[in-house]
Amino acid sequence: MRSIILSMSVSLDGYFEGPGGDLGWHLIDDELHTHLNEEMRRMGAFLMGRVDYELMSGVWPTADTDPANPAPMREFAAIWRETPKIVFSRTLERTDEENAEIRREVDPEEIRALKARPGPDMTVGGALLAESFRRHDLIDEYHLYVHPVLLGRGRLLFGPEPAESPLRLVSTRTFGNGVVLLHHRRTDGPTAPDGT
């Protein structure tokens, strides 16, 4: 069974965005972006909310046409175009991408059936969609990129939990810019091929 992975940047005090949706505090340098490209390249699908999808699709499809963009940004453009996307939205009528499908709501049975199919893991993006996936107990792994900043206000990534969710620390990684990756897996989740 393949896993659904929540991969998000957060401040040290748990915010995924600052006031007014500010993301200017993200420390995405070439080292971190290259790592993120490696992670996203192995995903079988991007599961996204509308806001996240519209932000991403406004930048990435053509990011490799601008030679001024750093190499990791240009590299991600191809990853974005090639990876299938499922966009969860009640208002989005269509997408301009052949490999993007729209779903009106999160159907837990459909997502569990999708997880049961053979193929690579999938990543869920966007805090509101992630909250819905958590409520339905659909997230298997958490890849949290903790940035060395205290925001003090904004939007917290995690709200109140409906129930305790025990997790197991799989690995950590510290990047040169001070960002720390915390990789956790559900204690009752699938075991990776390496036994972790």
C-alpha positions in Angstrom: 0.0 0.0 0.0 1.3 3.4 -0.9 1.5 6.2 1.6 0.0 9.7 1.7 2.7 12.2 2.8 2.1 15.7 4.2 5.0 17.8 3.3 4.9 21.4 4.7 7.1 24.2 5.8 6.3 25.6 9.3 7.8 28.2 11.6 9.3 27.1 14.9 6.1 28.0 16.6 3.9 26.0 14.2 2.6 28.5 11.7 2.5 27.5 8.0 1.9 31.1 6.9 2.2 34.5 8.5 -0.4 37.3 8.6 -2.1 37.9 5.3 -0.8 34.7 3.9 2.9 35.8 4.1 5.4 33.2 3.1 8.4 35.5 2.8 10.0 33.9 5.9 10.5 30.6 4.0 14.2 29.9 3.6 14.2 28.0 0.3 17.8 28.0 -1.0 19.3 25.8 -3.7 20.2 23.0 -1.2 16.7 22.8 0.2 15.0 23.2 -3.2 17.2 20.4 -4.7 16.2 18.2 -1.8 12.5 19.0 -2.3 12.8 18.3 -6.0 14.2 14.8 -5.2 11.3 14.2 -2.8 8.6 15.4 -5.2 10.1 13.6 -8.2 9.3 10.2 -6.6 5.6 11.1 -5.9 2.9 9.4 -7.9 0.5 12.3 -7.5 0.0 15.7 -5.9 -3.2 16.0 -3.9 -4.0 19.7 -3.6 -6.6 22.2 -2.6 -7.7 24.9 -5.0 -5.7 27.8 -3.5 -2.5 25.7 -3.4 -3.1 24.5 -7.0 -3.8 27.9 -8.4 -0.7 29.4 -6.7 1.5 26.5 -8.0 0.0 26.4 -11.5 0.5 30.2 -11.8 4.3 29.7 -11.6 5.6 26.2 -12.3 4.4 25.2 -15.7 6.7 27.7 -17.4 9.4 28.3 -14.7 12.0 26.6 -16.8 11.6 29.1 -19.7 13.2 31.9 -17.6 17.0 31.6 -17.6 17.1 34.0 -14.6 15.5 31.3 -12.4 17.9 29.2 -10.4 18.5 25.7 -11.7 16.4 24.0 -9.0 13.4 26.1 -9.9 13.8 25.3 -13.6 14.2 21.6 -12.7 10.9 21.6 -10.6 9.0 22.9 -13.6 9.3 19.6 -15.4 8.4 17.7 -12.2 5.3 19.8 -11.9 4.2 19.2 -15.5 4.8 15.5 -15.4 3.2 14.6 -12.0 -0.5 13.8 -12.0 -2.6 16.1 -9.8 -5.9 15.7 -8.0 -7.4 19.1 -7.1 -10.1 19.3 -4.4 -12.4 22.2 -5.0 -16.1 23.0 -4.9 -15.6 26.0 -7.2 -12.9 25.3 -9.7 -14.6 24.5 -13.1 -11.6 23.3 -15.1 -7.8 23.1 -15.2 -5.5 23.8 -18.1 -3.5 20.6 -17.5 -4.2 17.3 -19.0 -3.0 15.4 -16.0 -5.0 17.3 -13.4 -8.4 16.0 -12.2 -10.9 17.9 -10.0 -12.8 16.3 -7.1 -15.6 18.2 -5.3 -14.9 16.7 -1.9 -12.6 14.3 0.0 -14.2 10.9 -0.2 -12.3 8.7 2.3 -13.2 5.5 0.6 -12.0 6.8 -2.8 -8.7 7.9 -1.2 -8.2 4.6 0.5 -8.8 2.8 -2.8 -6.3 5.2 -4.4 -3.7 4.3 -1.7 -4.4 0.6 -2.3 -3.4 0.8 -6.0 0.2 0.0 -6.9 2.5 2.9 -7.5 4.5 5.6 -5.8 3.5 7.5 -2.7 1.4 10.6 -3.0 1.8 14.0 -1.3 -1.0 16.2 0.1 -0.5 19.9 0.0 -2.4 22.8 1.5 -3.3 23.2 5.2 -7.0 23.1 4.8 -6.9 19.9 2.6 -4.4 18.4 5.0 -6.8 19.1 7.9 -9.5 17.2 6.0 -7.2 14.3 5.3 -6.2 14.2 9.0 -9.8 14.2 10.1 -10.4 11.2 7.9 -7.2 9.5 9.2 -5.7 9.4 5.7 -2.1 10.8 6.3 0.6 8.2 6.8 3.7 10.3 7.0 4.6 13.9 8.0 7.6 15.7 6.4 7.8 19.0 8.3 10.4 21.5 7.3 10.9 23.6 10.5 12.3 27.1 9.6 14.3 28.9 12.2 11.8 31.8 12.8 9.2 32.6 15.4 6.2 34.3 13.7 4.0 34.8 16.7 0.8 35.0 14.6 -0.6 33.8 11.3 -2.3 30.4 10.5 -1.2 27.4 12.5 -0.7 24.2 10.6 -2.4 21.9 13.1 -5.6 22.7 14.9 -7.2 20.6 17.6 -6.8 16.9 17.0 -9.9 14.8 16.9 -8.0 12.0 18.6 -4.4 11.2 19.7 -2.2 10.3 16.7 1.0 8.4 17.8 3.9 9.0 15.4 7.3 7.5 15.1 10.4 9.6 14.3 12.0 8.1 11.1 14.7 10.6 10.4 15.9 14.2 10.7 18.0 16.3 8.5 19.5 19.8 9.1 20.1 22.0 6.1 22.8 24.7 5.8 20.3 27.5 6.1 19.0 26.2 9.5 15.9 24.5 8.3 15.3 21.1 10.0 13.4 18.3 8.4 11.4 16.1 10.9 10.2 12.9 9.2 7.5 11.1 11.2 5.4 8.1 10.3 2.3 6.7 11.9 3.1 4.0 14.3 0.4 1.8 12.7 1.3 2.9 9.1 2.9 1.0 6.3 6.5 -0.1 6.7 8.9 1.3 4.1 11.0 -1.0 2.0 14.0 -0.3 4.2 12.1 -1.5 7.2 11.6 1.9 8.8 
